Amino acid sequence: MVDYIPLSRRRRNATLVALATLVVGLVVGVVVGRSAAVTASEAAKQVRARGDTLGTRIEALTIEYDQAIAGTGDTVQRGVLDALDIVEADMNKLIADSPWLGVAQKQSLHDAITDVRNAATSRVDTGTFSDVSTKTAALIRETFGALE
């Protein structure tokens, strides 16, 4: 035999089930949200690592430049300038991900990349190119906190 359940009790039970579901959903949402969120220290660590990588890529251009000047590798355009375009694009993305940088810092980074480009285009001696590249790499690392 079926017992009659009053309408008021059915409403109360439905309300309790809805509230319990809401609470469980909120708890799960908070747990998932906190575990997936990137903290400020994690974001800063990623920026430092990307800055260090950019500095290394700038320094690696000296190898390509030495080979281009010696005539044993790609041309300056293909080996150095094309690679520098990619590095500059990656640097622009990193700058966009670093809102704390001021206008002067951004400009000095772009000026340093331009110095490397001008040195390669002018076909300076390998020692001078290495010096310019090393200074640019150090500026990138310093600006993005990779030297800390």
N, CA, C and O of each residue as an XYZ file, in Angstrom:
592
protein
N       0.823     -1.162      0.000
C       0.000      0.000      0.000
C       0.879      1.241      0.000
O       1.941      1.258      0.622
N       0.440      2.265     -0.690
C       1.215      3.497     -0.822
C       0.775      4.474      0.253
O      -0.411      4.727      0.467
N       1.777      5.001      0.909
C       1.470      6.011      1.925
C       1.320      7.369      1.253
O       2.067      7.699      0.332
N       0.383      8.127      1.703
C       0.181      9.474      1.196
C       1.192     10.409      1.846
O       1.308     10.453      3.071
N       1.932     11.166      1.009
C       2.879     12.161      1.525
C       2.268     13.527      1.241
O       1.994     13.876      0.093
N       2.064     14.282      2.294
C       1.446     15.598      2.110
C       2.285     16.505      1.202
O       3.508     16.389      1.129
N       1.592     17.397      0.525
C       2.231     18.330     -0.402
C       3.293     19.170      0.305
O       4.348     19.419     -0.278
N       3.057     19.609      1.521
C       4.025     20.447      2.247
C       5.334     19.690      2.499
O       6.418     20.268      2.408
N       5.229     18.409      2.811
C       6.431     17.610      3.048
C       7.183     17.378      1.727
O       8.414     17.388      1.721
N       6.485     17.174      0.634
C       7.135     16.981     -0.663
C       7.869     18.256     -1.075
O       8.981     18.186     -1.600
N       7.261     19.413     -0.844
C       7.925     20.688     -1.157
C       9.167     20.869     -0.305
O      10.221     21.267     -0.801
N       9.034     20.574      0.986
C      10.177     20.704      1.891
C      11.303     19.780      1.448
O      12.458     20.204      1.398
N      10.997     18.543      1.130
C      12.019     17.592      0.675
C      12.674     18.056     -0.628
O      13.890     17.945     -0.785
N      11.881     18.570     -1.552
C      12.430     19.062     -2.817
C      13.346     20.260     -2.568
O      14.400     20.384     -3.192
N      12.934     21.150     -1.644
C      13.762     22.314     -1.307
C      15.071     21.877     -0.669
O      16.127     22.418     -0.998
N      15.022     20.907      0.238
C      16.239     20.411      0.893
C      17.194     19.759     -0.112
O      18.407     19.959     -0.042
N      16.646     18.986     -1.036
C      17.483     18.360     -2.064
C      18.120     19.435     -2.949
O      19.298     19.334     -3.293
N      17.353     20.455     -3.319
C      17.886     21.537     -4.148
C      18.995     22.291     -3.418
O      20.032     22.588     -4.010
N      18.787     22.605     -2.134
C      19.813     23.304     -1.354
C      21.070     22.454     -1.188
O      22.188     22.959     -1.295
N      20.881     21.168     -0.927
C      22.036     20.272     -0.779
C      22.830     20.196     -2.081
O      24.061     20.201     -2.061
N      22.133     20.125     -3.206
C      22.791     20.096     -4.509
C      23.546     21.395     -4.761
O      24.661     21.374     -5.283
N      22.951     22.516     -4.397
C      23.598     23.812     -4.546
C      24.876     23.892     -3.715
O      25.910     24.341     -4.211
N      24.814     23.467     -2.473
C      25.983     23.497     -1.590
C      27.092     22.605     -2.140
O      28.253     23.014     -2.177
N      26.747     21.400     -2.564
C      27.752     20.489     -3.123
C      28.371     21.106     -4.382
O      29.585     21.037     -4.570
N      27.557     21.698     -5.231
C      28.057     22.334     -6.445
C      29.008     23.484     -6.149
O      30.038     23.630     -6.807
N      28.661     24.301     -5.156
C      29.528     25.411     -4.773
C      30.860     24.919     -4.213
O      31.915     25.460     -4.547
N      30.812     23.911     -3.376
C      32.050     23.363     -2.800
C      32.945     22.803     -3.899
O      34.143     23.081     -3.926
N      32.376     22.022     -4.799
C      33.156     21.467     -5.910
C      33.715     22.591     -6.782
O      34.868     22.521     -7.208
N      32.931     23.605     -7.049
C      33.387     24.737     -7.851
C      34.550     25.479     -7.217
O      35.505     25.848     -7.901
N      34.471     25.699     -5.918
C      35.558     26.385     -5.209
C      36.830     25.547     -5.248
O      37.912     26.074     -5.505
N      36.710     24.261     -4.999
C      37.888     23.386     -4.988
C      38.542     23.355     -6.367
O      39.760     23.494     -6.481
N      37.753     23.176     -7.393
C      38.290     23.127     -8.756
C      38.874     24.489     -9.136
O      39.948     24.551     -9.735
N      38.197     25.554     -8.805
C      38.674     26.896     -9.132
C      39.995     27.226     -8.482
O      40.880     27.796     -9.120
N      40.136     26.880     -7.237
C      41.390     27.165     -6.532
C      42.541     26.319     -7.039
O      43.679     26.786     -7.090
N      42.264     25.100     -7.409
C      43.349     24.238     -7.883
C      43.787     24.620     -9.294
O      44.938     24.386     -9.663
N      42.903     25.197    -10.079
C      43.231     25.546    -11.453
C      43.760     26.968    -11.594
O      44.326     27.299    -12.636
N      43.601     27.798    -10.611
C      44.016     29.197    -10.705
C      45.533     29.321    -10.615
O      46.185     28.600     -9.860
N      46.082     30.245    -11.397
C      47.507     30.526    -11.363
C      47.744     31.625    -10.333
O      47.130     32.690    -10.395
N      48.630     31.358     -9.397
C      48.922     32.355     -8.377
C      49.879     33.398     -8.950
O      50.493     33.192     -9.997
N      49.991     34.508     -8.249
C      50.890     35.574     -8.702
C      52.339     35.099     -8.734
O      53.088     35.446     -9.648
N      52.731     34.317     -7.753
C      54.114     33.828     -7.731
C      54.378     32.853     -8.876
O      55.471     32.839     -9.442
N      53.381     32.039     -9.217
C      53.544     31.130    -10.356
C      53.652     31.918    -11.661
O      54.468     31.587    -12.521
N      52.834     32.954    -11.810
C      52.881     33.777    -13.021
C      54.226     34.486    -13.134
O      54.799     34.557    -14.222
N      54.733     35.010    -12.027
C      56.030     35.687    -12.034
C      57.145     34.705    -12.376
O      58.085     35.053    -13.090
N      57.044     33.495    -11.875
C      58.055     32.473    -12.160
C      58.057     32.142    -13.655
O      59.115     31.966    -14.259
N      56.867     32.059    -14.240
C      56.774     31.780    -15.675
C      57.378     32.917    -16.495
O      58.065     32.670    -17.485
N      57.125     34.161    -16.088
C      57.681     35.308    -16.803
C      59.202     35.291    -16.704
O      59.891     35.536    -17.694
N      59.731     35.003    -15.512
C      61.193     34.940    -15.347
C      61.793     33.864    -16.245
O      62.826     34.084    -16.877
N      61.150     32.709    -16.300
C      61.662     31.612    -17.129
C      61.617     31.982    -18.609
O      62.560     31.703    -19.350
N      60.534     32.604    -19.036
C      60.426     33.015    -20.444
C      61.444     34.099    -20.774
O      62.003     34.112    -21.871
N      61.690     35.010    -19.829
C      62.708     36.045    -20.032
C      64.093     35.439    -20.161
O      64.881     35.859    -21.008
N      64.395     34.454    -19.326
C      65.687     33.778    -19.400
C      65.842     33.063    -20.738
O      66.917     33.087    -21.337
N      64.782     32.435    -21.201
C      64.822     31.745    -22.492
C      65.061     32.732    -23.631
O      65.825     32.443    -24.552
N      64.414     33.892    -23.574
C      64.639     34.902    -24.610
C      66.088     35.373    -24.606
O      66.690     35.553    -25.664
N      66.645     35.573    -23.414
C      68.044     35.973    -23.322
C      68.966     34.930    -23.933
O      69.925     35.269    -24.626
N      68.680     33.683    -23.679
C      69.489     32.598    -24.240
C      69.372     32.571    -25.758
O      70.359     32.344    -26.458
N      68.174     32.802    -26.260
C      67.984     32.806    -27.713
C      68.726     33.963    -28.374
O      69.244     33.821    -29.482
N      68.776     35.107    -27.697
C      69.550     36.246    -28.228
C      71.037     35.890    -28.252
O      71.731     36.161    -29.232
N      71.518     35.283    -27.169
C      72.927     34.903    -27.123
C      73.265     33.858    -28.190
O      74.373     33.858    -28.727
N      72.331     32.980    -28.493
C      72.568     31.949    -29.501
C      72.705     32.541    -30.902
O      73.248     31.894    -31.798
N      72.224     33.748    -31.093
C      72.358     34.381    -32.409
C      73.816     34.625    -32.769
O      74.155     34.726    -33.948
N      74.685     34.722    -31.758
C      76.110     34.945    -32.058
C      76.693     33.767    -32.844
O      77.564     33.961    -33.692
N      76.222     32.559    -32.569
C      76.696     31.386    -33.309
C      76.285     31.502    -34.771
O      77.096     31.299    -35.674
N      75.019     31.830    -34.992
C      74.521     31.989    -36.359
C      75.242     33.129    -37.077
O      75.562     33.029    -38.261
N      75.489     34.207    -36.345
C      76.167     35.358    -36.946
C      77.601     34.992    -37.325
O      78.055     35.328    -38.419
N      78.310     34.314    -36.442
C      79.674     33.887    -36.745
C      79.712     33.025    -37.998
O      80.588     33.195    -38.846
N      78.764     32.100    -38.115
C      78.712     31.227    -39.288
C      78.362     32.016    -40.548
O      78.915     31.756    -41.616
N      77.450     32.974    -40.429
C      77.060     33.769    -41.597
C      78.218     34.635    -42.084
O      78.439     34.758    -43.289
N      78.944     35.224    -41.165
C      80.074     36.074    -41.550
C      81.185     35.212    -42.166
O      81.834     35.625    -43.127
N      81.398     34.023    -41.612
C      82.432     33.124    -42.135
C      81.998     32.446    -43.431
O      82.827     31.866    -44.133
N      80.716     32.512    -43.752
C      80.215     31.895    -44.971
C      80.003     30.400    -44.853
O      79.924     29.705    -45.866
N      79.909     29.892    -43.627
C      79.755     28.445    -43.447
C      78.332     28.038    -43.079
O      78.047     26.849    -42.941
N      77.456     28.990    -42.921
C      76.077     28.665    -42.539
C      75.105     29.472    -43.376
O      75.388     29.825    -44.521
N      73.964     29.754    -42.790
C      72.975     30.581    -43.467
C      73.499     32.000    -43.654
O      74.541     32.379    -43.119
N      72.753     32.763    -44.423
C      73.081     34.176    -44.575
C      72.699     34.915    -43.293
O      72.033     34.358    -42.420
N      73.123     36.162    -43.191
C      72.759     36.969    -42.023
C      71.239     37.114    -41.966
O      70.648     37.079    -40.887
N      70.614     37.276    -43.123
C      69.160     37.434    -43.148
C      68.460     36.183    -42.629
O      67.604     36.268    -41.749
N      68.817     35.037    -43.165
C      68.128     33.801    -42.789
C      68.543     33.291    -41.420
O      67.705     32.788    -40.672
N      69.810     33.410    -41.079
C      70.291     32.838    -39.833
C      70.103     33.721    -38.621
O      69.913     33.228    -37.509
N      70.157     35.044    -38.833
C      70.123     35.961    -37.692
C      68.861     36.812    -37.689
O      68.111     36.812    -36.713
N      68.629     37.529    -38.767
C      67.520     38.492    -38.773
C      66.153     37.811    -38.718
O      65.252     38.291    -38.030
N      65.995     36.717    -39.424
C      64.711     36.005    -39.360
C      64.477     35.443    -37.958
O      63.365     35.505    -37.432
N      65.535     34.894    -37.358
C      65.414     34.385    -35.987
C      65.145     35.522    -35.008
O      64.394     35.361    -34.046
N      65.767     36.674    -35.264
C      65.548     37.834    -34.397
C      64.103     38.327    -34.486
O      63.548     38.796    -33.492
N      63.496     38.225    -35.657
C      62.079     38.593    -35.799
C      61.202     37.715    -34.904
O      60.261     38.204    -34.279
N      61.510     36.433    -34.847
C      60.737     35.507    -34.013
C      60.958     35.821    -32.538
O      60.015     35.814    -31.746
N      62.200     36.094    -32.175
C      62.507     36.443    -30.784
C      61.768     37.723    -30.393
O      61.221     37.822    -29.295
N      61.759     38.691    -31.294
C      61.067     39.953    -30.996
C      59.566     39.741    -30.841
O      58.942     40.349    -29.971
N      58.983     38.888    -31.672
C      57.549     38.588    -31.542
C      57.265     37.922    -30.198
O      56.276     38.244    -29.539
N      58.128     36.999    -29.795
C      57.956     36.341    -28.491
C      58.151     37.330    -27.345
O      57.481     37.240    -26.316
N      59.072     38.270    -27.531
C      59.285     39.286    -26.503
C      58.048     40.183    -26.379
O      57.664     40.568    -25.275
N      57.437     40.509    -27.499
C      56.224     41.325    -27.453
C      55.096     40.607    -26.719
O      54.324     41.236    -25.995
N      55.000     39.299    -26.902
C      54.004     38.525    -26.157
C      54.317     38.539    -24.666
O      53.416     38.649    -23.834
N      55.594     38.428    -24.337
C      56.003     38.449    -22.936
C      55.748     39.814    -22.314
O      55.339     39.903    -21.156
N      55.985     40.868    -23.070
C      55.687     42.217    -22.584
C      54.191     42.358    -22.318
O      53.784     42.954    -21.321
N      53.379     41.808    -23.212
C      51.925     41.870    -23.021
C      51.492     41.105    -21.770
O      50.499     41.458    -21.135
N      52.239     40.061    -21.422
C      51.924     39.270    -20.224
C      52.543     39.865    -18.961
O      52.410     39.295    -17.878
N      53.216     41.002    -19.092
C      53.896     41.644    -17.959
C      53.395     43.074    -17.805
O      54.107     44.017    -18.153
N      52.182     43.249    -17.290
C      51.593     44.593    -17.230
C      52.325     45.540    -16.275
O      52.073     46.744    -16.301
N      53.208     45.032    -15.451
C      53.918     45.878    -14.499
C      55.069     46.648    -15.147
O      55.639     47.543    -14.522
N      55.418     46.309    -16.400
C      56.505     47.017    -17.064
C      56.053     48.416    -17.456
O      54.935     48.616    -17.931
N      56.931     49.366    -17.252
C      56.641     50.746    -17.630
C      57.001     51.003    -19.084
O      57.617     50.169    -19.747
N      56.610     52.156    -19.558
C      56.863     52.534    -20.952
C      58.369     52.584    -21.227
O      58.819     52.130    -22.279
N      59.140     53.126    -20.301
C      60.583     53.236    -20.497
C      61.233     51.852    -20.585
O      62.139     51.643    -21.392
N      60.774     50.917    -19.764
C      61.334     49.561    -19.821
C      61.009     48.891    -21.149
O      61.864     48.242    -21.752
N      59.777     49.050    -21.595
C      59.382     48.460    -22.871
C      60.215     49.058    -24.008
O      60.674     48.342    -24.898
N      60.400     50.374    -23.965
C      61.164     51.041    -25.016
C      62.621     50.595    -25.007
O      63.213     50.406    -26.069
N      63.206     50.424    -23.825
C      64.606     49.989    -23.767
C      64.763     48.567    -24.306
O      65.780     48.250    -24.923
N      63.769     47.712    -24.080
C      63.817     46.365    -24.655
C      63.776     46.420    -26.182
O      64.547     45.735    -26.854
N      62.879     47.232    -26.719
C      62.779     47.358    -28.172
C      64.039     47.994    -28.758
O      64.493     47.605    -29.834
N      64.599     48.971    -28.050
C      65.839     49.599    -28.514
C      66.985     48.592    -28.543
O      67.802     48.603    -29.464
N      67.044     47.726    -27.540
C      68.107     46.721    -27.488
C      67.986     45.733    -28.642
O      68.991     45.353    -29.242
N      66.758     45.316    -28.956
C      66.551     44.413    -30.100
C      66.951     45.120    -31.390
O      67.550     44.509    -32.275
N      66.625     46.400    -31.498
C      67.011     47.184    -32.674
C      68.526     47.273    -32.781
O      69.070     47.224    -33.885
N      69.216     47.404    -31.650
C      70.678     47.442    -31.669
C      71.254     46.142    -32.231
O      72.202     46.167    -33.017
N      70.679     45.009    -31.826
C      71.144     43.722    -32.356
C      70.877     43.656    -33.855
O      71.727     43.208    -34.624
N      69.699     44.101    -34.263
C      69.342     44.082    -35.686
C      70.299     44.971    -36.494
O      70.773     44.581    -37.561
N      70.571     46.166    -35.970
C      71.470     47.088    -36.672
C      72.886     46.530    -36.757
O      73.559     46.683    -37.777
N      73.334     45.888    -35.691
C      74.673     45.297    -35.706
C      74.763     44.197    -36.765
O      75.761     44.102    -37.480
N      73.739     43.381    -36.865
C      73.744     42.305    -37.858
C      73.655     42.865    -39.270
O      74.360     42.413    -40.171
N      72.796     43.839    -39.455
C      72.627     44.436    -40.775
C      73.902     45.140    -41.229
O      74.247     45.109    -42.410
N      74.594     45.768    -40.298
C      75.830     46.493    -40.617
C      77.021     45.564    -40.772
O      78.100     45.999    -41.174
N      76.833     44.280    -40.456
C      77.900     43.281    -40.550
C      79.136     43.697    -39.751
O      80.257     43.688    -40.257
N      78.900     44.059    -38.498
C      80.002     44.406    -37.606
C      80.837     43.163    -37.344
O      80.416     42.054    -37.675
N      82.012     43.333    -36.755
C      82.836     42.158    -36.471
C      82.146     41.289    -35.413
O      81.268     41.752    -34.684
N      82.555     40.038    -35.347
C      81.867     39.083    -34.485
C      81.977     39.444    -33.001
O      81.058     39.175    -32.227
N      83.088     40.046    -32.607
C      83.244     40.457    -31.210
C      82.251     41.539    -30.829
O      81.663     41.490    -29.748
N      82.059     42.514    -31.703
C      81.097     43.589    -31.438
C      79.685     43.043    -31.404
O      78.892     43.421    -30.542
N      79.361     42.147    -32.343
C      78.021     41.548    -32.348
C      77.788     40.764    -31.067
O      76.705     40.824    -30.485
N      78.796     40.035    -30.632
C      78.677     39.271    -29.394
C      78.439     40.190    -28.200
O      77.630     39.876    -27.327
N      79.139     41.324    -28.157
C      78.955     42.281    -27.061
C      77.533     42.844    -27.048
O      76.898     42.926    -25.996
N      77.040     43.233    -28.232
C      75.687     43.793    -28.331
C      74.654     42.738    -27.915
O      73.707     43.041    -27.188
N      74.841     41.517    -28.375
C      73.911     40.437    -28.039
C      73.929     40.130    -26.546
O      72.880     39.906    -25.941
N      75.108     40.122    -25.960
C      75.238     39.837    -24.536
C      74.566     40.929    -23.704
O      73.889     40.630    -22.720
N      74.747     42.181    -24.090
C      74.107     43.294    -23.373
C      72.582     43.214    -23.498
O      71.860     43.455    -22.530
N      72.110     42.880    -24.675
C      70.668     42.758    -24.889
C      70.097     41.604    -24.064
O      69.042     41.741    -23.443
N      70.786     40.485    -24.060
C      70.324     39.330    -23.276
C      70.289     39.674    -21.790
O      69.354     39.296    -21.084
N      71.303     40.387    -21.318
C      71.338     40.773    -19.901
C      70.195     41.732    -19.573
O      69.587     41.632    -18.507
N      69.903     42.660    -20.485
C      68.794     43.598    -20.259
C      67.465     42.854    -20.198
O      66.629     43.144    -19.342
N      67.269     41.902    -21.096
C      66.028     41.120    -21.093
C      65.885     40.357    -19.782
O      64.821     40.368    -19.163
N      66.952     39.700    -19.366
C      66.901     38.933    -18.112
C      66.670     39.835    -16.922
O      65.909     39.490    -16.019
N      67.314     40.983    -16.909
C      67.133     41.916    -15.793
C      65.715     42.472    -15.755
O      65.106     42.564    -14.689
N      65.200     42.837    -16.907
C      63.862     43.432    -16.975
C      62.790     42.451    -16.512
O      61.846     42.836    -15.823
N      62.936     41.191    -16.889
C      61.929     40.197    -16.535
C      62.273     39.423    -15.260
O      61.600     38.450    -14.919
N      63.307     39.852    -14.569
C      63.620     39.284    -13.261
C      64.304     37.935    -13.298
O      64.285     37.209    -12.304
N      64.912     37.581    -14.429
C      65.548     36.275    -14.542
C      66.919     36.236    -13.873
O      67.504     35.162    -13.728
N      67.435     37.391    -13.464
C      68.763     37.428    -12.837
C      68.686     37.307    -11.333
O      69.720     37.232    -10.670
N      67.492     37.287    -10.780
C      67.350     37.272     -9.330
C      67.745     35.963     -8.718
O      67.677     35.806     -7.500
